[in-house]
Amino acid sequence: MVVSPHLDDAVLSVGAAIWQATRAGHTVRVLTVLAGDEASDVLVGPWHRQSGFRTAGEAARARAAEDDAACRIVGARAQRLPYLDQDFERELDEDEVLRAVTDAVGDSDDVLLPGFPLANEDHRWLARLCERLEVPARIGYYAEQPYTVWERTSPAVAEPERGWEHLASSAAAQAVKLRACRAYKSQIPLLGGMRIVLGVLSYEARLGGESVCWS
C-alpha cells in the first residue's frame, strides 16, 4: 500500500515503482487520506478555486475520477478516505483518521508513507499521525514529488542516516508514470504544468530512480 496525502501524490512520487510492482504480479493499493467528501457542499479554498471547482464535493468527485484513471494506468487499486485537506476549514479527529488508515492498511505486507521533504503542511500532518500507526506491515517512506525536486537536494544527501535508496525504473515505467501524471488534469497546471513532471522524471533518471527508505 502507498499512503498518499492528496489525490496525485503517490503517482507523482512512486508511479514507476507501482507499475513495475504490479507488472511483477504484486497487488498495489493507493490510499488517499485527504481525498475529500464527494457529498460535501462546503465552499472550496484558493487552491481548488484555481482548479475551477466551487464546492468540496465537486472537487472530490472530479479529482477521484482523475485518480481512478491514473491508478488504472499504473495498475494500482485506488482507495480513498473522505477527509478534507488544508484548502478547507476543517477539524479532523486524529484518532478517527488513524483508525481509518489502520483499517485500510489491513494485512498489507509493505506500507509506504510520505517521508521527504515534508514541505507541505498536509504531508507533515499525515506523516506525524502515521508515526502512531501499529500494523504488522513493513513500513517505508517515499520522497515526495515535485517537492523533492523543488528542494534541489536528494533525500540520500539530506538524510543519509535513514538509508534512502533509489528504485531503478525502466524507460517503459517512466513513460507509464508520465502518462499517469497527465491524468491529473486539474492539478498538474497548478504545479507548473507537464514541464514539472518532465523535471521530476529527469531528476529521477539522474539519481537512479524514485527514492524510498525502510524503517
C-alpha positions, 0 to 999 in steps of 0.5 A: 500500500502507498499512503498518499496525502492528496489525490496525485501524490503517490503517482507523482512520487512512486508511479514507476515503482507501482507499475513495475510492482504490479507488472511483477504480479504484486497487488498495489493499493493507493490510499488517499487520506485527504481525498475529500467528501464527494457529498460535501457542499462546503465552499472550496479554498484558493487552491481548488478555486484555481482548479475551477471547482466551487464546492468540496464535493465537486472537487472530490468527485472530479479529482477521484475520477482523475485518480481512478484513471491514473491508478488504472494506468499504473495498475494500482487499486485506488482507495480513498478516505473522505477527509478534507485537506488544508484548502478547507476549514476543517477539524479532523479527529486524529484518532478517527483518521488513524483508525481509518488508515489502520483499517485500510492498511489491513494485512498489507505486507509493505506500507509506504508513507510520505517521508521527504521533504515534508514541505507541505503542511498536509504531508507533515500532518499525515506523516506525524499521525502515521508515526502512531500507526501499529500494523504488522506491515513493513513500513517505508517512506517515499520522497515526495514529488515535485517537492523533492525536486523543488528542494534541489537536494536528494533525500540520500544527501539530506538524510543519509542516516535513514538509508534512502535508496533509489528504485531503478525504473525502466524507460517503459515505467517512466513513460507509464508514470508520465502518462499517469501524471497527465491524468491529473488534469486539474492539478498538474497546471497548478504545479507548473504544468507537464514541464514539472513532471518532465523535471521530476522524471529527469531528476529521477533518471539522474539519481537512479530512480524514485527514492524510498527508505525502510524503517 
